[in-house]
Amino acid sequence: MTHVADEHPAPVQHSPLEDSAFLKAARGEEVPHTPVWFQRQAGRSLPEYLRVREGVAMLDACMDPELVVEITLQPVRRYGVDAAIFFSDIVLPLKAVGVDLDIVPGVGPVVAEPVRTLEDVARIPDLTPEHVTFITEAVRGLVGELGATPLIGFAGAPFTVASYLVEGGPSKDHARTKAMMFSAPDVWDALMRKITQIASAYLEVQVAAGASAVQLFDSWAGALTPGDYTEHVLPHSTRVLERAGALGVPRIHFGVGTSNLLDLMAEAGADVVGVDWRTPLERAIPMVGECSVQGNLDPTLVFAPTDVMTARAGAIIEAGRAARGHVFNLGHGVIPSTDPDQLARLTEFVQSYPLDAG
């Protein structure tokens, strides 16, 4: 009798991540409760974070796998949120490939030699997994600790990262950045292609190590008109999101002050469009079409009385029903002076909010 090796195949293993409310909402599937996580939840508002970061520079912390694991896990332990966000910084990949930069307390990322010419762009190496082995180690460690809680990887979007490189640091008007975009389109295109490669490879490393979703973070895109965004930025962000999409994980696309760009950010290939607090979800949802939405409580409302905060959160959950899926979040990052206990109350409120209410 001939033996058939696969006559009794092993049962298909069910991943606990498949039941994640966050991943279900990102894919537009039915959820057991409205999922919630907070941008910048791993960080400055937590006393346990301040303790482990004491005397450790930001970029040093981001390159220490054990510290990254601990800091990323802290808000998951404290709040029981539906997703963890990888603790890092959007300029870290640049540091990893050799760009001379530092994060100056009270200022932000500062680049020693800003990019001005094609030669400056050419000196920036492409990113390979070997540049960020500490990221692979940290993500693998996190996935092992998180179990059924998804990990969100992230990268800075090409426009925002380009702005830091061109300006040499944070900028309110992005004048040098726009000047390059308009007057030196060859340099601009080369720089954006370089950052696109770096961001794409960085996200690929995180997903390969076990991240369940990714977020492309475009802090400064709101400084652009829709026309300029379409011509000078959209093709590059689209390429990053296309490469992330090929990995089979949900993609979140978030910008600050981007009420005039939400349709374009959705068009770039997002599964979830993050909405900041300035734009009501009622207005944002029709703009993003078939995408899910993320957001968008004003971060300052956690300083209000609890009943005021939760009333506004309830209204946001109700508005989110009209979307394909809704991930509750703040409309930007957690403010450093936020009371962690208030975020715990907000998390409990959102997760216990009845889906058949209304």
N, C-alpha and C positions, 0 to 999 in steps of 0.2 A: 504494500500500500504506500502510495506516495504521501510524504508528510508535507502539509501546507503550513509554512512558517507563520503566516498571518491569519490562520483560521480563527483564532480567538484574539483579536487585537486588543491591546491594552485600552482601558477606558480613557476617553478624552478628559484631561484634567481641566477643571473649572477654575479660572483665575479669580480670586476675590476682587480684583480690580474691575472685572466686568460688571460688578454690581455697584460701582462707585456712582454716587449721585452727581458728582462733578463731571465725570466723563459722559454720563448719560445726557446731562443737560447740554454739554458741549456738542454732542452729536444730534441733539434735538429729539431725544427719546424720553419716554415717560420716566419721571423721577419719584422716589419715595418721599423726598422733601426738597425744598429749594436749597441747593448747595451754597456754601459760603466759604470764602477765604478772603484774606485782606492783603492788598499790595503793601509791601514793606512790613508784613506781619513779623518777619524775623529781623529783629533789630532794636532800634534805639529806645522804644517805649518799654522794653522789658528789663527789669532789674537783673535778671539772670544773664541777659545778653551783656549788659554793662559790666558785670563781674568778669565774664570770660574774655571780654575785649580789653580789659584794663591793661594799658601799656603795650597793646598790640596794634600796629598800624593797619588801616583798612585793607590794603592790598595784601599785606602779609597774612591777615586773617582769611582772606579769600583763597589763598594758595596753600592753606593748611587743611588737609582733608578731615582730620579729626575735629577741628574747630568748625569747619563748614557743616559737618554732620550734626554736631551739637547745636549750633545756632539755628539751623534749618528745622530741627526737631522741636525746639523750645516752644513755639506757638502752637504746634500740633498737640503737644502734651498739655499745655495750659488751657487751650480753647476747645480742642476737639474739632477743629475746622475740617472741611471736606477735601482740602488739598494742601500740600506743602509747596512753597516756592523756594527754589534753590537759592541759597544765600551766596551772592556774588555781586559784581558791579559791571555795568555795561562796557567799561573801558578795560576790563581784565584781559580779554583776548588780545588787545593791542599791547599791553604790558607783556603778555606771554610770548609774543613774536618779536619783542625787543624794542618797541617804541619807548623812548625815554619820557615817562610820565609818572605822576604821583597824584594821590588824592589828598589835597591839603585841607585839614579840618577847618570848617567854616567857609571854605571857598568851593571845593569840589575838584574835579579832575583838572590838572594843569599839565600841559604838554611843553616840554623843554624847547623843542624845535618845531614850530607849527609848519604845516604843509602849505607850500606855495606853488610848487612847480611839478612838472612831470617827473623830474629826477627825484624829488622828495617822495612822490608816490612809489616810484620804482624801488626805493630803499626799504619799503615796508614788505617783509616776507609774507607769503601765503601762510595760513595757519594749517598745521597738520596735527593729528592726534598726539604726536610726540611732544608738541609744545605744551600740551595741557593734560599730561598724565595724572596730575593731581585732581583734575576734574573727574576723570574716569573713576579714580579711586573713591572720591567723595560721593559721586552718584551711586556707585555700587553699594557703598556702605549705607547710604540713605535708604535705598530700595529695600535692602535687607531689614532695616529697622522699621520702615513705614508700613510694611505689610499691605493691608487693603486701602491705605491712603495714597492717592496718586501724587507723584512728584512732578511739578511743572518746571521745566528748564526754560531758560530765557536768553535772549541776546538783544543788544541795542540795534535798532534799525539803522540802515545806511545813512539817512539824512542826519540823525542826531549824533551818531558817532563822527560823521564827517565834520559837523559843526565844531565839536571839541578839537578835532585835529587842525582845522583851519583857523579857528579863533585862538587856539592855545589854551582855552579854558571855557568856563561858562560865559554866556553872552545873553544880554537882554534883547538886542536887536538883530543879532546874527548878520551884521553888515558885511564882514569879510567873507562869510560863507556865501551870501547871496551875490556878492561881487564876483566871486569865482564862478558861481553858477551861470551868471549872465555874461561875463566878459572873457572867461577862459573855459569854454565848454569842454575842450579836450582834456584839460586837467581835471575838471569836475567829473567827467565821465570815467576817467581812469581811476580816480579816487573812489567813486561810488562802486565801481566794479571790484576794486580791491576789498572794500569793506563788505560787499556782498559775499565774496568768497570767504572772508574771515567769519562773518556771522553764520553763513550756511554751514561751514565746517564745524563751528562751535556748537551749533544746535545738533548736528549729526552726532558729535561725540557724546553729548548728553543723552540723546535718545538711545544710542547704541549701548550705553551703560545702564539704561533702564528707566529714563524719564518717560512719563506717560502722556505728556502734553508739552507744548512749548508756547512761549509768549514773545512776540516781537514788540519791543518797547520803543516807541518813537516820541520821546519827550518833547522835542521842539518842532514837530511837523506842523503844529498849529500856527506857526509863524508864516506859513505859505498860503498863497491863493490857490484855489482849485486848479487853475490853469498851470501855474508853476509846478505844483505837486504832480500833476498828470504828466508833464513833459520831462521834468528833471528828477523825479523821485519814484513815482509809481512803478516804472519798469524794474527798478532795482529791488524794491521791497517785494514786488511780485516774484522775482527770481528766488529770493530767500524763502518765501512762503511756498513756492512750488517745490523746492528741494526738501523743505520740511514736510510737505504733504506727501511726498513719495515715501516717507518713513512710516506712514500709516497712523500718525498721532494727531489729535486735534490741535489746531493752531489758533492762538488768540492774537489779535492785532490791536494794540492800544496806543493812543496818543493823548496828549493833554491839549485842551483848547481846540479840538478838531471837529467842532460841530459842523463846519462847512466842508469837511472832508470824509465824513463817515461813509458815504456811498462809495467813494473811491477806495477807502481802506478795506471795505468789504470786497470790492472788485479785485483787490490785490490777491485774494485767494484765502481769506480768513474763514475759519469755521465759527469763530466767536469774535465779535467786535466789542472791545472795551469802550465804555462811554463814560466820560468824566462827569462830574457833578453839575456842570453848567448846562447840560442838555437833558431835558426831561426824556425818560424812556419813551413816552408817548410820541415824541417827535423823532427820536432816534430809530425806533424799530422799523417804521416804514422805509427809512433810508438804507438800512442794511439788508433788506430783502430776506433771503433764505438763511441768513446767518443767525446764530444765537447771539445773545447780548450778555455783557458782563458789567455790573455796576449797580447803582452809582450814587450811594449816599454821600453827601457832603462830609468830608473828613472832620469838619469842625462840629458836626452834630453830635459826636460822641462826648462833647463837652457840655451838651444841653442836659436838662433833666431826663432821666431814663424814659419817662412816658412820652416826652416829646421826640426823643430819638427813635423809639420803637414805633410810634405812630407814623413817622416819616418812612421808616423802613417798611412798614406794612403797606404803605401806599406804593412804594417802589416794587414790592413783590407783586402787588395787584397789577401794576402796569406791565410788569414783565411777563404776565400770562399771554399777552398778545404776540410775543416773540416765539420763534421756533423752539428756543430753550433759553433759560435765564440762570446765570450764575450770579448770586448776590456778592457784591463787593463794595468797597468805598469807591468814590469817584476819582481817587488818586491814592497816594500812600498814607499809611498811618503816621500821624504827626508825633514827633518824639515825646511831647509832654502828655500824650494820651494816657488815661488811667486804664491799665490792663483789665481791671475788673469790669469796666464799662464795655470793653470789647467782648468779654466773656458773656455779659448779659445780652449783647447784641447777637452773638453767635447762637445762644440758646433760643432767643426769640425767633430768629430766622429759621432755624432747623425745626422748631416746633410749630411754626405757622401752618395752620391747616390748609392743605391744597384745595379743599372744596369750599373754602371761605369765600366771601365776596357778596 
